Amino acid sequence: MRFPTRPALFLCFFLLLPAQVHADHGGLQRLALLVGANNGGPARTRLLHAHSDASAFGKVLRDLGGVEEDRQVLLTQPSVGTVRHHFAELGRRLGAINATGARAEFLFYYSGHSDERSLLLGDERLDYSTLRELLERQPAKVRIAILDSCASGALTRLKGGQWQLPFMVDASTSVQGHAFLTSASAEESAQESDRLGGSIFTHYLLSGLRGAADTSKDSRITLGEAYTYAFNETLTRTQVTQAGPQHPHYEMQLSGSGDVVLTDLRGISAALVLPEALSGRLYIKDANGALVAEINKPTGRAMKIGLGPGRYHLTLERPAELRTGWLTIAEEGETVLDPDLLVWEEKEQTRGRGGETPADTSDDRAAISEPPAQERLVRPFSFAFVPSMSTNDRHRAPGRLIVNNAAFNMLLDEGDILEGLELSGIGAIRSTSVTGVQAAGVFNLVHGPVQGLQFASAFNLAKGDLTGGQLASGANVVLGSFTGAMASSGLNVATGNGRGAMLGTFGNFLAGDLDGAQLAVVGNYAATVDGVQAAVLGNYTENLTGAQLAVLGNYSATLRGAQVSACANITGPLEGLQLAPTLNVARGVSGVQIGIINLSTEKVRGAQIGLINLAPETDFSFGLINLLWKGRWNLDAYLDEAGFTQVALKHGGRYFHYLLSLGRRSWGLEDRYSVGYGLGGHLPVNETFFVDLNLHDQHFFAKADRDDALLHLQGNLGWRLTPYVAVLFGPSVGLSYTAEPHPEFAAWSSRLAGGDPGDTTVRLWPGFTLGVQVF
């Protein structure tokens, strides 16, 4: 076991170094790749907050770390191929930054599942050895990796997890190397909390980056300060959890003087200042109730916290006492917290179940986050005409929840808990939860979770998670996650994640991740889809593993699977198939695009099949017009066995090309000209030799206006003399179609058909090609 003295020594060492500010240096440009993956495969519990962790980390980098939105890439539930693709893309951008003379730094963040060998992205693995290789390839002065996942400490174990002292202490030397931070050791679980709304480690790391970790009091949070704060808070928070203590790890191999500054609070427009006299644990929530930061504030040290302008709810906790209140952060300047503005509240004292001794209140954050215990009164049956005329009325009392097993409402009623069946003429409202079945003529409303079924002619609304189903002719709304089915003739909406099916005549909207299917007449939206989206109008998702089917169009930021549309498909990186009669657009393809117009803004590792194919480069393009702006261009000049001097322009990808040719023969019975087109393959043997195989259709024109045709199959061996000049030689086979016999072919050809006056003569003969290739 590792003890918290380790980060204390770690911090002391950092404080001895002259921290060097990079965030405000005009020559620094930092790029970030942020990955969140809730799905770690069928054998693992689906996480709830990995995607929001990555998004929250990106927001802190934008607000306080100088990493603007166009310099960070956020991926939710990507494939391994997509991650590798963006590593390569950001590597090119880092190289371009280096070319300008600026200082480049790279940050990689991952929240999700992992084991002792690899990151788990759905049913794929990204091995730690491969991840290290991807990180080491980045042409950046500093490379930072932060892994918030189980057993992620195995990454640092690969090379010992050691901190190397700087070899120079000159103040002008910039720090270089890499730093890996992991949320747990190689044998531990990384934990997330619904109360925190995210991972425990990331929560405290972000709180530290907002200012809680600023032990040097210079408004700059360094890598060392952030790690130390996150280590101590994570370990303290997980000491009493069921999964056990969680020990973050690190590997630092940085050389040069100073430390890396991750966030800088000096130039922000709005901040909260905690005065020196204030002490305790401060919880900061935004106006929507989301926990933004948790600050362990010691006495005797003022602290600046980077927050955007707005209204926040503050809770200050000390042993046996509690203060709460609202505070507005101004648009400009610093807002100082006055503790007297917070209202004192009596903190509930708890007792252990085995005796009279008060429970330890040194860290009972979980206790204060739960509502006070309420009395449950079971009333098996209830009947109501309207809420003021109900058999439950005479049993209502403050702090009491009434539980019904069967409820019948002539019009509508308000109750607390349903564990059974409820039938209503108009509607039913439950303040706490439903386990069972609700059926109403108009609506059902539950201010909490639902386990079971809701039926209504107009709408169903659950302000908590749904496990079961909702059926309505108007709309179904779940202010949380759902597992089961939502079906309506109108709209289905869920603000959390979904597992199951959403069936809506108008459409389906899921703010989180879907593991299942969305079917609609108009359209579907989900943040991430592992399954199917099908609609008449269109489908939209940020990340798709599965299929999108639509009449008008499909959009996905990343795609692994298939997009099929009667009009158009658009995606980011594609692994799979795009099929549309009109337009397919992708940002890089590993698979196939089939349509009239196919466009990929990055390399196609696969094929484009259509009328017009556009890409930087491809393995295979088949169409009337193929334009590859980073493709291969060759100009061949050669002599063939028939005495024609030919010039051919070839354009294509690494293995496939098209060609256009012009030729002339000035000896023989008459001058002849040729125009040809064809296609061919290109096989590089090594840097010196290559093989070309061309199928070339030539049309000959004589002064007598006779139009003949020749189909030429050419096999050429290329010998590259320089990078831009090669010699070509090889055999060929010719097949001619002529309106009348030609004596110049008769000597070495075999007649396959024709020969009589007026017939088309078909001849086959062997030949050769000898020439040069340039470019």
Stockholm file with secondary structure:
# STOCKHOLM 1.0

chainA/1-775         MRFPTRPALFLCFFLLLPAQVHADHGGLQRLALLVGANNGGPARTRLLHAHSDASAFGKVLRDLGGVEEDRQVLLTQPSVGTVRHHFAELGRRLGAINATGARAEFLFYYSGHSDERSLLLGDERLDYSTLRELLERQPAKVRIAILDSCASGALTRLKGGQWQLPFMVDASTSVQGHAFLTSASAEESAQESDRLGGSIFTHYLLSGLRGAADTSKDSRITLGEAYTYAFNETLTRTQVTQAGPQHPHYEMQLSGSGDVVLTDLRGISAALVLPEALSGRLYIKDANGALVAEINKPTGRAMKIGLGPGRYHLTLERPAELRTGWLTIAEEGETVLDPDLLVWEEKEQTRGRGGETPADTSDDRAAISEPPAQERLVRPFSFAFVPSMSTNDRHRAPGRLIVNNAAFNMLLDEGDILEGLELSGIGAIRSTSVTGVQAAGVFNLVHGPVQGLQFASAFNLAKGDLTGGQLASGANVVLGSFTGAMASSGLNVATGNGRGAMLGTFGNFLAGDLDGAQLAVVGNYAATVDGVQAAVLGNYTENLTGAQLAVLGNYSATLRGAQVSACANITGPLEGLQLAPTLNVARGVSGVQIGIINLSTEKVRGAQIGLINLAPETDFSFGLINLLWKGRWNLDAYLDEAGFTQVALKHGGRYFHYLLSLGRRSWGLEDRYSVGYGLGGHLPVNETFFVDLNLHDQHFFAKADRDDALLHLQGNLGWRLTPYVAVLFGPSVGLSYTAEPHPEFAAWSSRLAGGDPGDTTVRLWPGFTLGVQVF
#=GR chainA/1-775 SS CCCTHHHHHHHHHHHTSCCCCCTTCTTEEEEEEEEEESCCCTTSCCCSSHHHHHHHHHHHHHHHSCCCGGGEEEEESCCHHHHHHHHHHHHHHHHHHHHTTCEEEEEEEEEEEECSSEEEETTEEEEHHHHHHHHHHSCCSEEEEEEESTTTTHHHHTTTCCCCCCSCCCTTCCCEEEEEEESSCTTCCCCEETTTTEEHHHHHHHHIIIIITCTTSSSEEEHHHHHHHHHHHHHHHHTTSTTCCCCCEEEEEEESSSCCEEEECTTCSEEEEECTTCCEEEEEECTTSCEEEEEEECTTCCEEEECCSEEEEEEEEETTEEEEEEEEECSSEEEECCGGGSEEECCCCCBCTTSSSBCCCTTCHHHHHSCCCCEEEEEEEEEESSTTSBTTGGGCCTTEEEEEEEEEESSEEEEEEEEEEEEESSEEEEEEEEEEEEEESSEEEESSCEEEEEEESSEEEESSCEEEEEEESSEEEESSCEEEEEEESSEEEESSCEEEEEEESSEEEEEEEEEEEEEESSEEEEEEEEEEEEESSEEEEEEEEEEEEESSEEEEEEEEEEEEESSEEEESSEEEEEECSSEEEESSEEEEEEEEEEEESSCEEEEEEEEEEEESCEEEEESSEEEETTSEEEEEEEEETTSCEEEEEEEECSSEEEEEEEEEECSSSSCEEEEEEEEEEEEECSSSEEEEEEEEEEEEEETTCCEEEEEEEEEEEEEEEETTEEEEEEEEEEEEEESSCCHHHHTTCEEEECCSTTSCEEEEEEEEEEEEEEC
#=GC SS_cons         CCCTHHHHHHHHHHHTSCCCCCTTCTTEEEEEEEEEESCCCTTSCCCSSHHHHHHHHHHHHHHHSCCCGGGEEEEESCCHHHHHHHHHHHHHHHHHHHHTTCEEEEEEEEEEEECSSEEEETTEEEEHHHHHHHHHHSCCSEEEEEEESTTTTHHHHTTTCCCCCCSCCCTTCCCEEEEEEESSCTTCCCCEETTTTEEHHHHHHHHIIIIITCTTSSSEEEHHHHHHHHHHHHHHHHTTSTTCCCCCEEEEEEESSSCCEEEECTTCSEEEEECTTCCEEEEEECTTSCEEEEEEECTTCCEEEECCSEEEEEEEEETTEEEEEEEEECSSEEEECCGGGSEEECCCCCBCTTSSSBCCCTTCHHHHHSCCCCEEEEEEEEEESSTTSBTTGGGCCTTEEEEEEEEEESSEEEEEEEEEEEEESSEEEEEEEEEEEEEESSEEEESSCEEEEEEESSEEEESSCEEEEEEESSEEEESSCEEEEEEESSEEEESSCEEEEEEESSEEEEEEEEEEEEEESSEEEEEEEEEEEEESSEEEEEEEEEEEEESSEEEEEEEEEEEEESSEEEESSEEEEEECSSEEEESSEEEEEEEEEEEESSCEEEEEEEEEEEESCEEEEESSEEEETTSEEEEEEEEETTSCEEEEEEEECSSEEEEEEEEEECSSSSCEEEEEEEEEEEEECSSSEEEEEEEEEEEEEETTCCEEEEEEEEEEEEEEEETTEEEEEEEEEEEEEESSCCHHHHTTCEEEECCSTTSCEEEEEEEEEEEEEEC
//
